Amino acid sequence: MAASLATAAAEGREGHWQRGSKPDSMTEYHAQNSGFIAGRLQISRAEEERCLDLLLETGQLRREGQRLRLGASLTVDTRGDRQRSQRLKAFWTGVALERLQNDADGTFSYNVFAVSRADFSRIQDLFRAYFRELRRIVAASEPSECIVLSNVHLLELGSTREPKR
């Protein structure tokens, strides 16, 4: 029986590159062309194989002859494990930074500004609403044709909170 993705994540076996993706259009091609997904995502073939093995083990992919098909598409909520959540956020921020520094296609933007506390609170509410809507669109999107990273930050630069060590 396939292990659950939550169990794999709890054991620290999650592959960052497989989290959140719905790889149906790319995996069918992969079975005949090892390295295809690695090339598309700009990761190593070893990382591709590790993530595909985990997706198969957890039931997110299933093998049909020479083809890989989408199985259960699951989302694992990491909010209960602050350290793991922070590591994942840092990992994906690093991926975005690497792609930005290498002039990758994408929409990269920023805005540094000063606002009242009340307006900052309103902006935070808007930020959360945007993220919920983005997740709703992703959940309903078919077919899965693109693997996309949305990396959005909103933080007070003048915060007096001490960094965690």
Long-range contacts (C-beta under 8 A, 24 or more apart in sequence): 2-56, 2-57, 2-58, 2-59, 3-57, 3-58, 4-58, 4-59, 5-58, 5-59, 5-60, 5-74, 5-76, 6-76, 7-58, 8-54, 8-57, 8-58, 9-76, 9-78, 9-84, 13-54, 14-54, 14-76, 15-47, 15-50, 15-51, 15-54, 15-55, 16-88, 16-91, 16-92, 17-41, 17-43, 17-47, 17-48, 17-51, 18-51, 18-52, 18-54, 18-55, 18-60, 19-76, 19-88, 20-75, 21-144, 21-147, 22-70, 22-73, 22-141, 22-144, 23-55, 23-61, 23-68, 23-70, 23-144, 23-147, 24-69, 24-70, 24-143, 24-144, 25-143, 25-144, 25-145, 26-147, 27-52, 27-61, 27-67, 27-68, 27-69, 27-70, 28-67, 28-68, 28-69, 30-68, 31-63, 31-66, 31-67, 31-68, 32-66, 40-147, 41-147, 70-144, 92-149, 92-151, 93-151, 93-153, 95-149, 95-151, 96-149, 96-151, 99-149, 112-157, 120-156, 123-154, 124-154, 127-152, 127-154
